[in-house]
């Protein structure tokens, strides 16, 4: 069972995960949530109550666009796509996340160099 | 940040809020249906699957409102700003209208006061002008010309010369007429070169009535002398005693003329200082008395003839 993440973590990472998911192609809310769960090895479960506000904020900022379409199961759904602006933001966020995760990993592993600490 | 702020201020969903809510709700329902299908595919009971799927969303109404607010948040904010601005502007307009009304009211009041002051000033000026006009008219009027009647008349005093002129007789009438016993009328002309006159009062009353025109400042002086002549009866009321037929009588006319001449002699002598006992005066008086008797006789003759 995927574990629920605290909101402050989701707020910071959910948007970049959504952008990353949509970088592979347009998808609807349900598809995005399932894709993140699968990509995380079911370690993360996305709450719909957090997902949609994140989608609407990204769309409002111009990182996403949306349009109604039909799923493979012939169900009507709203599909979100990444805009060039969203793609650029994803690039920035991924780079930022890499630096942050590296830094956090170093702190956790006790591998920080003394020069830097000084 | 500035671009984001710009977008958030000027790019917003233009659709009505209800339409946005409907769309959000439809998206959620689609999502719930997909969860439900997945649960059923995994062997869940349809009813339980529906309940479980709905439970994933929790309070859908709350989520719908949250989604609507995110989509329309800026617009709602702008609407609120617009509303606030409208209220401020409306209040300002109303305030301006009220102020304008007050100023107009004050202006009208001031104008009325100014008009009243001007009217009052104009009234005062008009009254002043009328006084000036009256004063000028008074000044432009020719000075009143007067003659003076004094002495033995009923109301001695100045008499104004009317525009048509004035004669001695009318002047004496205006002064109330001769008093009984008036003897001589002196007319002193004010202007040089015009002779003064002296009339017997009898002449004035009798058939011969000299009536010279008067000039400004002429003086009529009626004098009374005590003449030593008693008045006969017929002279008390000569108009009655001497009727029209008598007036036409030449003898009587001659007698009256003679009497007047004799009377004037007495009057002249007395008025010029002769005493009543003077011989000339006495002689003239005797003549008058003699003529008076002849006149009485003749009047009686004429009256008896007329009867």
Interface residues (C-beta under 8 A of the other chain):
Chain A: X28 X29 X30 X47 X48 X49 X52 X53 X56 X57 X60 X61 X62 X71 X73 X75 X76 X77 X78
Chain B: X4 X7 X8 X23 X24 X26 X27 X28 X30 X31 X33 X34 X35 X37 X56 X57 X58 X63 X66 X67 X70 X71
